Amino acid sequence: MAQPLKGAQVGILGCGPIGLSALKCARLFGVADIYALDPLAYRAQAARAAGADWTGDPAGPDPVGEIKARAPDGLDVVFECCGQQAAVDQALELLRPGGRLMLIGIPETDRISLIIEKARRAEIRVLNVRRQCECTADTLALMARGLLDADFMVTHRVPPAGAGEAFEMVAGYNDGVIKAMIQFDD
């Protein structure tokens, strides 16, 4: 996957830990530009700090238009990282003909749909990505070599006794949380 990303115009829809991980890897593999959307301003800001060239709110006045003004031919790849139908719809609007839609987010519903007219006419390639399949060793190797840093996503550290509260914080998107780590003392 790394080689096809070199020089690509990329979209990241959803800037939680999964979207930020996709963003960092895309930057590592030499993409040209990254456009990131998230409704939470602090997550969009984290995406900008992690290397996004442009960030915005998917529910803003015209995020698709703003991205297309910067990438008029459309994006080569869009990583849908939030599991939302609206993000899948935006991805189809953002992709260039022949572009790739990477479905990474886990929807809360049993089904999502594609506007088949757009997907078919533009020959969009859709790939479902199961995040943990055979990527852990490669990711750890990149981290060990100092090529990939994920520490910036850890916004909260809590002792084991605070685990329940940490899970509630993450589920409720409270207190500017991106990633809460349960930290055991040595």
N, C-alpha and C positions, 0 to 999 in steps of 0.2 A: 504493500500500500504506500510506502514512503516515496518511491520513485514517481508515481503519477501525481503526487502533490507538489513536486518541485515547480515553482513558478505559477502555481494555481491561484485563482481568486476563490476564497473560501468563506462560507458563512457558518456561524455557530449560533444555533437557536436554542437558548437556555444556557445560562452561565453559572450553574451550580457546579459541584465537584466534577461531574462527568463532562460537562461542556468545557470547563476550564482545563481539564486533562486533555481533551481533544484539541483545544486551542494550543496548549503548550507543545503537544506532539506535532501539530501542523506547522507551528513556527520552527520547531527543530528540524523538520523535514523540508524546509525551504520554500514555503508558500510565498507568493508575492504579497497578497493583502488578505487580511482577516476582518470580516464584518460580523459583529456579535450583537445579538438582541437578547435582552432580559427585562422583565417588567420591574424588577427590583433594582433601584439605582445603585445600591452598594455592590451588587453582583456585576452590573455593567462596568462599574468603576474598577472592580477586581480584574475583569477581562481586559480593560484598557491597560492596567498595570502589568498584566501577564503577556501583553504583546499584541492585542487587537489594535488595528489601525483606525477603526471606527466602531462606536457602540451606540445603541439606541434602545428605545422602548418598543416592543412589538405592538403595543396598543397605541403608540404615538400617532400623530396626524398622518404620516405617510412613510413609514420606515422602508417599505419596498421601493418606493420612489426615490428616497434619499440614497439607498444603496445603489440602485440602478443609475443614478446620476453620476456615481463614482465608478461604477463598473457597467457601462452601457451594454456590453455584450452578454451580461449575466454572469453568474458565478459558475465555476467549474464543479464545485463540490459544496453541498450543504450538509452539515452534521446536525440533525434534529436530535436534541439532547434533553428535551423536557417532557416528551410523551403527550403533547397537546395537539389536538386536531388543527387548531389555528396555526401552529408552527408548521405542520405538514403542508397546509394550504399556502402559507407564505413561502415555504421552500420551493414549491412548484412555480411560484411567481418569480423567484429569484434566480432559478437555474437557467443556464444557457441551453440551447438545444444540444442534446447528447450528454448533458450534465449528470452528475451522480448524487442521489439522495441517500444518505446514510441514516437509517432509522436506529437510533441508539436509546432514546428515552423510552421509559416503560409507561404506557398509558394506564390510566385508572379504569378504563373501560375495556371490554373484550374486543372491540373493533375500532379501527380507524379506517378512513377511506381516502382514496385519491380521486381527484377530479380527473377522470380517465382521459377526457378530451385533451387536457393540457399535458398529462404525462405521456400519452400515446403520440400525440402530434409532435411533441418535442423530443421523443425517444429518450425520455428520462430513464436512467438505470437506477433501480431501487435495490438497496442492499440492507438487509436486517443485520444488525450487529449485536451479538451477545457479548457484553463487555468483558467478561472474565475468561473467555475461551482462549486458551493458549497464548495469552499476552503477558502474564505475570512475570515470567522469567525474563523476557525481553525488557519489560519496564524496569525491573529491579537492576538489570545490567546497565541500562541507561542512567539510572540514578547513581549506581556505584561508580560509574565513570564521570560523574559530575555533569552529565549532559542534560539531565532532566531534574528539576527541583519542584516538589509539590508542597513544600512546607508553607508557602504563602497562603494556601487554602485553609490552613488550620487557624481558625479565628478564636477558638475557645478550647481550653484544656480543663478537664474536670476530674476529680478523684472518683474512684469506683462508686462511692456512696452517692455521687451526683449523677449517676448514669441515667436514671429515669428522667430527671430534669433536663439533661442534655438531649435525650431523645425527643422530649416534648418541644424543646427549643428548636431543634432541627425540623421537626414536623410542622411547626407553626411559623417557620422562617423568622424567629424572634431574635432581637438583640444583634442584628447584623451578622448572623451566623452563616458561614459557608460550610465549614467542617468542624465538628466538635469531637475532640479526641478524649477518650477515657484514659487517663494517665495513671499508671501504677508506679509507686515509689520503689526504688531499688532497695 
